[in-house]
Amino acid sequence: MIKQYVYISTAVGLPREQVDEILTTCARNNAAKNVTGLLLYNGRNFLQLLEGKAESLDQLMSAIEADERHEGVLVMHTGEVEERTCPEWAMKLLAISEGIEVRQQRLEEELPAAIDPVIRKLVLNFAMLN
Ligand SMILES: Cc1cc2nc3c(=O)[nH]c(=O)nc-3n(C[C@H](O)[C@H](O)[C@H](O)COP(=O)(O)O)c2cc1C
């Protein structure tokens, strides 16, 4: 079984370079540990979906919770699925479009079809927050 976490956290005005650094770390570590998922950042809050084997995922969640680049990590959803829903994404940064009208549509196009409806809703709701 594959474990999943969805959490939100707060990091007001984190510079793009720091977000890129996080993504570089994700690419390195997640590929090695078979962790996949997606990340959104709206300039104030992160939302991340992580999926992988329970052991590597629990360790990673502890590291992420202790990371000083953000605070207030709040797990919104945890569950188990038979197959990972983002097998292609070591960690995909999903862009939140500028225009609020196109956000939902763009994300709908990008989100994997197999994603749990609860998680889909969390992601879409997050993206609609200004
Ligand atoms: C919002 C956010 C998301 C992160 N996501 C991941 C992740 O998916 N994988 C990862 O290895 N580190 C992630 N990190 C970084 C970890 O907190 C930690 O710095 C890193 O795992 C340490 O790896 P290292 O020992 O190889 O430097 C994230 C950090 C933040 C702030």
PDBQT file of the ligand as one rigid body, heavy atoms in Angstrom, charges set to zero:
ROOT
HETATM    1  C1  LIG A 201       7.241  23.044   1.818  1.00  0.00    +0.000 C 
HETATM    2  C2  LIG A 201       8.389  22.073   1.862  1.00  0.00    +0.000 A 
HETATM    3  C3  LIG A 201       8.307  20.875   1.173  1.00  0.00    +0.000 A 
HETATM    4  C4  LIG A 201       9.350  19.967   1.196  1.00  0.00    +0.000 A 
HETATM    5  N1  LIG A 201       9.238  18.786   0.518  1.00  0.00    +0.000 NA
HETATM    6  C5  LIG A 201      10.258  17.903   0.542  1.00  0.00    +0.000 A 
HETATM    7  C6  LIG A 201      10.169  16.671  -0.165  1.00  0.00    +0.000 A 
HETATM    8  O1  LIG A 201       9.174  16.342  -0.812  1.00  0.00    +0.000 OA
HETATM    9  N2  LIG A 201      11.247  15.856  -0.133  1.00  0.00    +0.000 N 
HETATM   10  C7  LIG A 201      12.396  16.161   0.540  1.00  0.00    +0.000 A 
HETATM   11  O2  LIG A 201      13.333  15.363   0.558  1.00  0.00    +0.000 OA
HETATM   12  N3  LIG A 201      12.493  17.315   1.225  1.00  0.00    +0.000 NA
HETATM   13  C8  LIG A 201      11.467  18.191   1.237  1.00  0.00    +0.000 A 
HETATM   14  N4  LIG A 201      11.583  19.371   1.913  1.00  0.00    +0.000 N 
HETATM   15  C9  LIG A 201      12.867  19.665   2.586  1.00  0.00    +0.000 C 
HETATM   16  C10 LIG A 201      12.968  18.965   3.928  1.00  0.00    +0.000 C 
HETATM   17  O3  LIG A 201      12.298  19.739   4.898  1.00  0.00    +0.000 OA
HETATM   18  C11 LIG A 201      14.438  18.796   4.335  1.00  0.00    +0.000 C 
HETATM   19  O4  LIG A 201      15.104  20.044   4.266  1.00  0.00    +0.000 OA
HETATM   20  C12 LIG A 201      15.164  17.837   3.419  1.00  0.00    +0.000 C 
HETATM   21  O5  LIG A 201      14.451  16.642   3.271  1.00  0.00    +0.000 OA
HETATM   22  C13 LIG A 201      16.558  17.518   3.961  1.00  0.00    +0.000 C 
HETATM   23  O6  LIG A 201      17.210  16.742   3.001  1.00  0.00    +0.000 OA
HETATM   24  P1  LIG A 201      18.802  16.593   3.001  1.00  0.00    +0.000 P 
HETATM   25  O7  LIG A 201      19.126  15.938   4.312  1.00  0.00    +0.000 OA
HETATM   26  O8  LIG A 201      19.083  15.714   1.812  1.00  0.00    +0.000 OA
HETATM   27  O9  LIG A 201      19.360  17.981   2.828  1.00  0.00    +0.000 OA
HETATM   28  C14 LIG A 201      10.522  20.289   1.920  1.00  0.00    +0.000 A 
HETATM   29  C15 LIG A 201      10.597  21.482   2.621  1.00  0.00    +0.000 A 
HETATM   30  C16 LIG A 201       9.547  22.377   2.591  1.00  0.00    +0.000 A 
HETATM   31  C17 LIG A 201       9.666  23.681   3.340  1.00  0.00    +0.000 C 
ENDROOT
TORSDOF 0
